Amino acid sequence: MRIKMDLLNLAEMKKLAIAFSKVLKPSTIVLLQGDLGSGKTTFVKEVVTALGSSDAVTSPTYTLMNTYQAEFPIYHFDMYRLSSAEEAMGVGFEEYFDKNSLDGVCFVEWAENVEGLIPSVDYVVEISKLSQNGRRVIIKEVANVSN
């Protein structure tokens, strides 16, 4: 699966997130790519809401990981402040990426900062700014891609 959409506003981002939430199931790993402020956390917020959670979704830039309770747990990682896979393993993150024991869905921002930590991913969501409110979103389904 590969979907490319140009979105004009937040309402369209919400519709896309609702549709994407329907393919998610426990043990799914999603990498989020995009510049600062492109809308990665907004996309996660809309997915979390679509999955039935009323939790407040915020960027995990300083906490490194936020957990949300929905139909299944959602683990939202921001690896921006980390510089290596070893640093991420030092805080125990590798256990979340074991698909045999993962009980929820992982969304990972800035995965390139921890190269080698995530053995396989299911989807890559690329978000880029087109204008103040417009975004281009590309969703790619992948299988066993090393990161």
C-alpha angles and dihedrals in degrees: 000000000000122000124183118186135170107214122201099198149353092279089062091047088054092052091050092048091051091052092046092049089064092067095049123102135160114297093033117136120199125187116207118207128187144099123284108288095017094122107264095135091042089056091050090048091055093047092049090050091047089054091059104263125137092190116130106251116213135166112275092212093126100026091045091214136036124190123210127191113226133132082319130358118289116207113198115193129188111193094178094112095045123089104195147013088251090059090051091048088052089067093043100253095137091077090065091060096055099108091199092066103023107122097188145015124294122211111191125193120194094011089161087074091064100040112181096024097098112057097193139003134198103204139016117204114195117193124187132175117247096172140337091299103008123097137180111219123191118186117192126185111216135178128218095341112167115226 
